[in-house]
Amino acid sequence: MANHEYMNDGQEMEFEEVDIRAEESHRRSSSSRKSGSGKKTSVKTRRNRRNRQTARIYGVIIMLVLIFVISITLSVGIIQVGKDMLGLEGTETLVVFHIPEGATTMQIAELLEAKGIIRIPKAFVYFSRLSKADSGYIAGDHEVSSAMAYEEIINELSGNSIAEDQVAVNVMFPEGCTLVEAAKKLEEAKVCEASKFLYYFNAGNLGYSFEENLPKNAGLKFYRMEGYLFPDTYTFYEEMEPDAVCQKIYVNFDSKITPDMYKRMKELGFSLDEVITLASIVQREAANEEEMPKIASVFWNRLKHPAEFGGKLQSDPTTKYVDDVIRRYETLQNDQMYEAYDTYKCKGLPAGAICNPGIDAINAVLYPEKTGFYYFYADIDTKTTYFARTLEEHNKNIARANGEYVEEDEEDEEGENGEDSE
């Protein structure tokens, strides 16, 4: 019994030791799991921290880029305003600028922009207000250029207009006048020297829309801008700058050639320069406005059927232009140019206009009559023009105009009346 009890006590002690060890093992295992979970939490926290730092860096970079772009934009804008205010990229060419009665500063600024004098109207208005010049602008014509700084423009527009400073002169350029004749008129009226006018007018490139339709190369032209002085009465001033004189004439021509006229030129397959050149011949050939469309038809018929006449227009005024203008004012002999203008020698249109045609001659070329005529002969004394389809008819018309007897027949009468044979 004693031994049995002893063994039981020993077993109980053994079991207790096992339980203690198991409990300690469980605690260690539990502690280990907790320790592992803490490590996982710590890694996740660090990862989140890194993501937040990366996001902040990207945000800073984007903000810096935005600041840089805004700074560049502002600096470019400031530079452009500065250039405009100082007139750094402008030209010295003077422009006659008109201020209407009662115009506001904003309206004046917009007109200056339209003329190409300034580029930023709002900047001009702000500068004008800072200069306290808003109420000081004087209506009338003023001479300004895009090379002027705002301050210079304001001073010019606030000073006396051209009309108040100078003597006004009216100069009338008749239809069919040449540039040489026009230059002489200007010099006689004390507007500007003839030689300077011819230089500036033919230099061109004054920024008017019609200039975009002109040939880039003058070729064999004598005066590059012959034909572009629109016949009219102009108001100039004594001792004007030649380029200002030219601008008044250019702007008038620009306003006369309408979009519908350009559309018609395209339909005919003719350029502006070709229309003006042919119109100048019609202007010099016609005895009156009524005959112009019929005379234009003769030249159009010859241009359309070049094989029948060797492609030659055979117009006397072109030969006269060579003798009276080119040979007289060309410093060096130029046989190639003489031939390029003389339509008895050159084929098709001459190298350039032979005078400055009026609107009736231009419209006659754009809208000629439909006829079968290839010849005409003008009686200078009676101002009568005889039209013919054949050379035989033409010779009879010449005899008739010279007072020689010609047997009348039905065909001749039809030719005189200008009825369409087609």
C-alpha positions in Angstrom: 0.0 0.0 0.0 2.7 2.4 0.9 4.5 1.7 -2.3 1.4 2.2 -4.3 0.7 5.5 -2.7 4.3 6.5 -3.4 4.0 5.7 -7.0 0.8 7.7 -7.3 2.4 10.7 -5.8 5.3 10.4 -8.2 3.1 10.1 -11.2 1.2 13.2 -10.1 4.4 15.1 -9.8 5.5 14.0 -13.2 2.2 15.0 -14.7 2.4 18.4 -13.1 5.9 18.9 -14.5 4.6 18.0 -18.0 1.8 20.4 -17.6 4.1 23.2 -16.6 6.4 22.5 -19.5 3.4 22.4 -21.9 2.1 25.7 -20.5 5.5 27.3 -20.9 5.8 25.9 -24.4 2.4 27.3 -25.2 3.3 30.7 -23.8 6.5 30.7 -25.9 4.6 29.7 -29.0 2.0 32.4 -28.4 4.7 35.0 -27.7 6.4 33.9 -30.9 3.2 34.4 -33.0 2.7 37.8 -31.5 6.3 38.7 -32.2 5.8 37.6 -35.9 2.6 39.6 -36.2 4.4 42.7 -35.0 7.1 42.3 -37.6 4.5 42.1 -40.3 2.7 45.2 -39.1 6.0 47.1 -39.0 6.8 46.2 -42.7 3.4 47.4 -43.9 3.8 50.6 -42.0 7.1 51.3 -43.6 5.7 50.5 -47.0 2.8 53.0 -46.5 5.3 55.5 -45.3 7.4 55.1 -48.5 4.3 55.4 -50.7 3.4 58.7 -49.0 6.9 60.0 -49.5 6.9 59.1 -53.2 3.5 60.7 -53.7 4.8 63.9 -52.0 7.9 63.9 -54.3 5.6 63.5 -57.4 3.4 66.3 -56.1 6.4 68.6 -55.6 7.7 67.8 -59.1 4.3 68.5 -60.7 4.0 71.8 -58.7 7.5 72.8 -59.8 6.7 72.0 -63.4 3.5 74.1 -63.2 5.4 77.0 -61.6 8.0 76.8 -64.3 5.4 76.7 -67.2 3.5 79.6 -65.7 6.7 81.5 -65.2 7.8 80.9 -68.8 4.4 81.9 -70.1 4.3 85.1 -68.0 7.9 86.0 -69.0 7.1 85.4 -72.7 4.0 87.6 -72.4 6.0 90.3 -70.6 8.7 90.1 -73.3 6.0 90.5 -76.0 4.4 93.4 -74.3 7.8 95.0 -73.8 8.7 94.6 -77.4 5.4 96.1 -78.5 5.7 99.0 -76.1 9.2 99.8 -77.4 8.4 99.1 -81.0 11.4 96.8 -81.2 10.2 94.6 -84.0 8.5 97.3 -86.1 9.5 99.0 -89.3 10.3 102.7 -89.9 7.7 102.9 -92.7 5.3 105.8 -91.9 1.6 105.1 -92.1 -1.1 107.7 -92.4 -3.3 106.9 -89.4 -6.7 108.5 -89.1 -8.5 109.1 -85.8 -12.3 109.5 -86.2 -14.1 112.2 -84.4 -15.1 111.0 -80.9 -13.1 107.8 -81.0 -12.3 106.2 -77.6 -8.8 105.1 -76.6 -9.9 101.4 -77.1 -11.2 102.2 -80.6 -8.0 104.0 -81.4 -5.9 101.1 -80.1 -7.9 98.6 -82.2 -7.4 100.8 -85.3 -3.7 100.9 -84.6 -3.7 97.1 -84.4 -5.6 96.8 -87.7 -3.0 99.1 -89.3 -0.1 96.9 -87.9 1.2 99.7 -85.7 0.8 97.9 -82.4 0.0 94.2 -81.6 -1.5 94.4 -78.0 -4.3 97.0 -77.9 -5.0 96.4 -74.2 -1.4 97.2 -73.3 -1.6 100.4 -75.3 -4.9 101.4 -73.5 -3.3 100.7 -70.1 -0.1 102.7 -71.0 -2.3 105.5 -72.3 -4.2 105.7 -69.0 -1.0 105.7 -67.0 0.3 108.5 -69.2 -3.0 110.4 -68.7 -3.4 110.8 -72.4 -6.9 109.3 -72.9 -8.6 112.6 -73.5 -5.7 114.2 -75.5 -6.0 112.5 -78.8 -6.7 114.8 -81.8 -9.0 113.6 -84.6 -7.6 113.7 -88.1 -4.6 112.2 -90.0 -1.3 111.5 -88.2 1.9 109.8 -89.4 3.1 106.9 -87.2 5.1 103.7 -87.7 5.3 100.3 -86.0 8.9 101.1 -84.9 7.7 103.9 -82.6 7.4 103.2 -78.9 4.0 103.7 -77.3 5.1 107.0 -75.9 6.1 108.3 -79.4 2.8 107.1 -80.8 0.9 108.8 -78.0 2.8 112.1 -78.5 2.1 112.0 -82.3 -1.6 111.3 -81.9 -1.9 113.9 -79.2 -0.2 116.6 -81.4 -1.6 118.5 -84.3 -2.9 116.4 -87.2 -1.3 116.6 -90.6 -4.1 118.8 -91.9 -3.4 121.4 -89.1 0.4 121.3 -89.7 0.5 121.3 -93.5 -1.2 122.8 -96.6 -3.7 120.4 -98.1 -3.3 119.7 -101.9 -5.8 118.0 -104.2 -4.2 116.0 -107.0 -6.2 114.3 -109.7 -4.8 111.4 -111.6 -6.8 110.8 -114.8 -7.6 107.3 -116.1 -4.8 106.1 -118.4 -2.1 108.2 -116.8 1.4 106.6 -116.4 3.4 106.6 -113.2 5.8 109.1 -114.7 3.0 111.5 -115.4 1.6 111.0 -111.9 5.1 111.6 -110.3 5.3 114.9 -112.2 1.9 116.0 -110.9 3.0 115.3 -107.3 6.2 117.3 -107.7 4.4 120.2 -109.3 1.9 120.2 -106.4 4.9 120.3 -104.0 3.8 117.0 -102.4 7.0 115.1 -102.9 9.9 114.7 -105.4 9.0 112.8 -108.5 12.0 110.5 -108.3 11.4 109.6 -104.7 7.7 108.9 -105.4 8.7 106.5 -108.3 11.2 104.8 -106.0 8.9 104.2 -103.1 5.8 103.4 -105.2 7.6 100.7 -107.2 9.3 99.3 -104.0 5.9 98.3 -102.7 5.7 95.7 -99.9 3.5 98.1 -97.8 1.4 95.3 -96.4 -1.8 95.7 -98.4 -3.8 92.6 -99.3 -3.7 93.1 -103.1 0.1 92.9 -103.0 -0.2 89.2 -102.0 -1.7 88.6 -105.5 1.3 90.1 -107.4 4.1 88.2 -109.0 7.1 87.7 -106.7 9.4 88.3 -109.6 9.2 91.5 -111.6 10.7 89.8 -114.7 11.0 92.2 -117.6 8.7 94.9 -116.1 9.9 98.5 -116.5 7.9 99.9 -113.5 6.9 97.0 -111.2 3.8 98.9 -110.0 2.6 100.5 -113.2 -1.1 100.0 -113.3 -1.7 100.1 -109.5 -2.2 103.8 -109.1 -5.9 103.9 -109.1 -7.1 107.0 -111.1 -8.9 109.3 -108.6 -8.6 112.7 -106.9 -6.5 112.4 -103.7 -5.9 114.9 -100.9 -2.3 115.1 -100.0 -0.2 117.7 -98.1 2.8 119.7 -99.1 6.1 118.1 -98.3 4.7 114.7 -97.3 6.9 111.7 -96.9 6.9 109.8 -100.2 6.0 106.5 -98.5 3.0 108.1 -96.9 1.9 109.3 -100.3 2.2 105.8 -101.7 0.2 104.4 -98.9 -2.8 106.6 -99.6 -2.8 105.4 -103.2 -2.2 101.8 -102.2 -5.1 101.7 -99.8 -7.4 103.2 -102.4 -6.5 100.6 -105.0 -6.9 97.9 -102.3 -10.4 99.0 -101.6 -11.4 99.0 -105.3 -10.6 95.4 -106.0 -13.4 93.5 -104.4 -13.7 89.8 -103.4 -16.2 89.3 -106.3 -13.6 90.6 -108.7 -11.0 88.2 -107.4 -13.5 85.4 -107.8 -14.2 86.4 -111.4 -10.4 86.5 -112.1 -10.2 82.9 -110.9 -13.1 81.9 -113.2 -11.3 83.4 -116.1 -8.0 81.9 -115.2 -6.3 85.3 -115.0 -4.2 86.8 -112.3 -4.6 90.3 -110.9 -1.5 91.4 -112.7 -2.8 90.0 -116.0 -6.2 91.7 -115.6 -4.5 95.1 -114.8 -2.2 94.7 -117.8 -5.0 93.9 -120.3 -7.2 96.7 -118.7 -4.4 99.2 -119.3 -4.4 98.4 -123.0 -8.2 98.6 -123.2 -8.0 102.0 -121.3 -5.6 103.4 -123.9 -7.4 101.9 -126.9 -11.0 102.9 -126.1 -12.5 106.2 -127.2 -15.2 106.0 -124.5 -16.4 103.8 -121.7 -19.2 102.2 -123.7 -16.8 100.6 -126.2 -14.5 99.1 -123.6 -16.3 95.7 -123.2 -16.3 95.3 -127.0 -12.6 96.2 -127.3 -11.8 93.8 -124.5 -13.6 91.1 -126.4 -11.2 91.6 -129.4 -8.2 91.0 -127.2 -9.8 88.1 -125.4 -10.6 86.5 -128.8 -7.0 86.8 -129.9 -5.7 85.4 -126.6 -8.1 82.4 -127.0 -7.1 81.7 -130.6 -3.3 82.4 -130.7 -2.6 80.3 -133.8 -4.6 82.7 -136.1 -2.5 85.8 -135.3 0.7 84.3 -134.1 -0.5 84.9 -130.5 0.1 88.7 -130.9 -2.4 91.3 -129.6 -1.0 94.0 -132.0 -1.9 97.1 -129.9 -0.4 100.4 -131.0 -0.4 101.9 -127.4 2.1 99.2 -126.3 4.6 100.3 -128.9 4.0 103.9 -127.9 4.7 103.1 -124.2 8.1 101.6 -125.3 9.0 104.7 -127.3 7.7 107.4 -124.9 8.3 105.9 -121.5 10.7 102.9 -121.4 13.3 104.2 -124.0 13.1 107.7 -122.5 13.5 106.8 -118.9 15.5 103.5 -119.0 19.2 104.4 -118.4 20.5 101.4 -120.4 19.3 100.1 -123.7 17.3 96.9 -123.1 16.1 95.4 -126.3 14.7 92.4 -124.5 12.4 94.6 -122.4 11.4 96.7 -125.5 10.2 93.5 -127.2 8.5 92.2 -124.1 6.2 95.3 -124.1 5.6 95.7 -127.8 2.6 93.5 -128.7 3.6 93.6 -132.4 6.6 91.6 -131.4 5.8 89.7 -128.2 3.2 86.9 -127.9 0.2 87.3 -125.6 0.2 90.0 -122.9 3.1 92.5 -122.6 5.4 92.3 -119.6 3.4 94.8 -117.6 0.7 97.5 -117.7 1.3 100.5 -120.0 -0.8 102.9 -117.9 -3.1 103.0 -114.8 -6.6 101.9 -115.8 -9.9 103.0 -114.3 -12.6 100.7 -112.9 -14.5 100.7 -116.3 -11.5 99.3 -118.1 -11.0 96.7 -115.4 -14.6 95.6 -115.4 -14.5 95.4 -119.3 -11.7 92.9 -119.0 -13.6 90.9 -116.4 -16.9 91.0 -118.2 -16.2 91.5 -122.0 -18.9 91.3 -124.6 -19.3 88.1 -126.5 -18.3 88.9 -130.1 -16.6 87.4 -133.1 -14.4 90.4 -133.6 -10.6 90.1 -134.0 -9.9 93.6 -135.3 -10.9 97.2 -134.6 -9.9 100.6 -135.9 -10.5 103.8 -134.1 -11.1 107.1 -135.9 -9.4 109.7 -133.7 -11.3 112.6 -135.2 -14.8 111.2 -134.9 -14.1 109.0 -131.8 -15.7 106.1 -133.7 -14.4 102.6 -133.5 -14.9 100.1 -136.3 -14.9 96.4 -135.5 -14.2 93.5 -137.9 -14.0 89.7 -138.0 -11.6 89.4 -140.9 -8.6 91.3 -142.2 -10.6 92.2 -145.3 -13.3 93.8 -143.3 -10.7 95.5 -141.2 -9.0 97.1 -144.3 -12.3 98.4 -145.5 -12.9 100.0 -142.0 -9.5 101.7 -142.3 -10.4 103.0 -145.7 -13.8 104.2 -144.5 -12.2 106.0 -141.5 -9.7 107.7 -143.8 -12.6 109.0 -146.0 -12.1 106.6 -148.9 -15.1 105.2 -150.7 -16.0 101.7 -149.6 -18.9 99.7 -151.1 -21.3 99.0 -148.3 -22.5 95.4 -147.9 -24.5 93.6 -145.3 -21.4 92.0 -143.7 -19.8 95.4 -143.1 -22.9 96.8 -141.5 -23.1 93.8 -139.2 -19.4 94.4 -138.2 -20.0 98.1 -137.4 -23.0 97.3 -135.3 -21.0 94.8 -133.2 -23.5 91.9 -133.4 -22.2 88.6 -132.3 -21.3 86.3 -135.1 -20.8 83.2 -132.9 
